[in-house]
Amino acid sequence: MLKETNSAWKVVQTIALLALLGTTQAGAHEPIALHPENPHYFVWRGEPTMLITSGEHYGALLNLDFDYVKYFDALESDGLNHTRTFSGAYREIPSSFGITDNPLAPKPNRYICPWTRSDQPGYYDSGGKFDLTRWDDAYFQRLKDFMTQAQQRGIVVEFTLFCPMYRDELWQACPMNSANNVNGVGQCKREEVYTLNQKDLLALHIAMTRKVVKELRDFDNLYYEVCNEPYFGGVTRDWQDKIVEAIVDAEKDFPTKHLISMNIANGRAKVDKPNFAVSIFNFHYCVPPDTVAMNFGLDRVIGENETGFRGKHDVLYRTEGWDFLIAGGALYNNLDYSFTPEHPDGTFLTYKSPGGGSPDLRKQLHILKGFLYGFDFVRMRPDDSVIRDVSPDLSARALVQRGKAYAVYLHVPIPKKPKDIDAIVNRKATAKLTLDLPAGDYEAEWVNTKTGQGEKREAFSHRGGDTKLTSPMFSADIALRVVSR
């Protein structure tokens, strides 16, 4: 078994190496892949890659009122490179989760999914019931245009195939519920939808997966996520493995393959018995981001592809993103409620949704992206041990290439759900930081995380061991770049 695993991993590394070269013989870009020299990160279009974004609530494809071209224009303008979208096998309703103008809750007759409507009336909120034996050509045309528009703007799509039915009313709105289709499929409780017990539903899931994989075979800006939050709603691990198997089998004759993600937990969890075909392990609400260290030994990408439920202020999700990526993650997607069908450009600010998101936050995440891309991050590893001391009491993390480059991030202590956010935002600090550095000549620069400006620079020669650096005054958080000269 070990020999088979090692052999399979060599195949993955070979595929990634080909991706690093950038193109196929036909000239088309290879799909995003794990970086062959450091599989904690991606390679895409020949370049080391992290995926960093603040994206809409996953309905840009299935909601016909959502203008995804304007949405992608906004992400491109903000310098972000990722989005997450749900396939349409699952949808929400306007009352779901207290989300203002929820993109996953389309208006009547504005919902599109892989299956076509029949001429038999009776769907949940109007219109014909679905025929689960027939694909909707209009959906797949929209899907391909969606992918193309993202591709042209340098945006990688996480295509989430399925999502659990959290509540009875969500199952009542689903095309796979027997009340909503003409095929008699889905005569079960919502907790049984994603198990191996319902053979008709399983066959439907596999067929949909294979159809999507076939249609999207040529897109380089794509990876698949099996199921959003499968730790809710009765989703079983053996069902997830069947979907992974369906993706792998559908792509077995493709010249290049797409990465596959599993969503592991809210918060933190150690991945138990990982499916070898899965290359990305995604988590939600990672405060603090200790799940990265727990799973770093897997030598695969660790991502945080959903945030929220902490409040609305930008500082919460800015610090969360910096923390997660400096800790060694390679994917950060803030759930941004400023994107709605009426505001696909992300300018809606009076929402009452359970999270954050704003044009200002997206600019701040672009600063984070620029800071990290200023390093040869493939050569770096999370290593907080280089931080010998910091005062006052600050959270401190470091991403390090010993003797070459140090990315350090400091922020004032922030509870997961702070009661007095103004005290945090307005707290002023000057950090006194002691770093363990080998002997050499270095340049240090303190970076404002809100403006991207370097606020204090110094060059110094060091004999080795501890060296002390003092930051300019800052509010909430600050970053430090130290590089050898």
C-alpha positions, 0 to 999 in steps of 0.5 A, a space after each residue: 500500500 505504501 509503495 502504491 501511495 508513493 508511486 501515486 504521489 510521484 505522478 502528482 508531482 510530475 503533473 505539477 512539474 509539467 504545470 510549472 512549465 506553463 502550457 501543454 503542447 497545444 499551447 493551452 495553460 495547464 490547470 492550477 496544480 500543487 507546486 512541485 517544489 513545495 506542495 503547500 502552495 500552488 503553481 498556475 500559469 508557470 508562477 508560484 501562486 496563493 489564492 486570496 480573495 473576498 468573494 460573493 456568497 456562492 450564487 453568482 452562477 445559479 442566480 440569473 439576476 447576478 451579473 458575474 461579469 461585473 463581479 469579476 471586473 471588481 475582483 480583477 480591479 481589486 487585484 484578487 484572484 479567486 472565487 467560490 461558486 456553488 453548482 446549483 444542486 443546492 440553493 437557499 431561500 430569502 430567509 436563510 441565515 439572515 443574509 441580506 439579498 442572498 445571492 444563493 436565494 434567487 427570486 422565483 423563476 430566476 434559478 438555474 441548475 444543471 437539470 432542465 425544467 419540465 412542462 409540469 408545474 409545481 416547483 417549490 417557488 413557481 415554474 415547472 418541476 425539474 426533469 433530472 434525466 435531462 441537462 439544461 443547455 442554458 445552464 452549461 452555456 452560462 457555466 462555460 461563460 462564467 468560467 471564461 470570464 473568470 479565466 480572462 481576468 486571472 481568477 481561479 474558481 472553486 467549483 463546489 459540487 454539493 452542499 448539505 441540506 441544513 434545514 428542512 426548508 432547504 430540502 423542500 426547495 431542492 430539485 432533488 427532492 421528489 416534490 420538485 422533480 418528475 422522476 420520483 427521485 429523492 423520497 427521503 429525509 434531508 439527512 439521507 441525501 448524501 449517503 450511499 443508502 439512496 441509490 437513485 440520488 447517488 446515481 444522480 450525483 455521480 452523473 452530475 459530477 461526470 457531466 460537469 467534469 466533462 464540460 469543464 475539462 479545458 479550463 485551467 482556472 478551476 479546481 473541484 470541491 466535493 461538498 461544502 461543510 459536509 460535517 453537517 446534514 448527514 453527509 458521509 465520508 464514504 459518499 464523499 469518496 465516491 464523488 472523488 472517485 467519479 471526478 478521478 474516473 471522469 478525468 482518467 483520459 484527460 491529458 491534464 487533471 484538476 485538483 480536488 478539495 475537501 472541506 474538513 471542519 469549522 475551526 480546526 481538525 486533524 485530517 484523518 485518513 486523507 483521500 490521496 486524490 484530494 490535494 486541498 483541505 479547506 476549513 472555515 472560521 479559522 481563528 486562530 489558524 492552528 489547523 494549518 500546523 495540525 495538518 502541515 505534514 500532509 504536504 498539501 494545500 491548507 485553505 480557509 475558504 469561508 469566514 464570517 459570524 464575527 461581526 462586520 468590521 474589516 479589521 476582523 477579516 484582514 487580521 484573519 487573512 494575514 494570520 492564516 497565510 503567514 501560518 502557512 496556508 495558501 488559500 484565503 476567501 473572505 465571505 464578502 456580503 457587500 456583493 449582492 445581485 443588485 450590487 455585483 460590484 461589491 458596493 453594498 454596505 448597509 447589509 445586516 448579514 452575519 459577516 463582513 466585506 467591503 471595497 476597503 477590505 478587498 484593497 487591504 487583502 490586495 496589500 496582503 497578496 502583494 506583501 506575500 508575493 514580494 517573497 519567494 514564498 515557495 522557499 519559506 515555511 511557517 516558523 514562529 520560533 524565530 520570534 524570541 520576544 515581542 512587547 507589548 502583548 501581541 499576536 506574532 507569526 513568521 513565515 521564514 526562509 532562514 538567513 534569506 527572508 522573514 515575513 512577520 505579522 503582528 496584531 493586537 489580541 482580538 477575540 473571535 467575537 469581540 464586544 468592543 471592536 472600536 477599542 481594538 481598531 483604535 488601540 495604538 502600539 509600538 512593537 519591540 521585536 526580538 528576532 533570531 537571525 543568522 549572521 549577515 547583512 539585512 534590510 528591514 521594512 515595516 509595512 502598514 497593512 491598511 495602506 501598503 506603505 513602508 513606514 520604517 526602513 533600516 539596513 543592518 549587519 548582524 553577528 548572529 543570534 538575537 537582534 532587536 527591531 522597533 516598529 513605528 506606531 500602528 493601530 491594530 496590526 503591522 507587518 515586517 519584511 526582513 531580507 538578506 542583502 
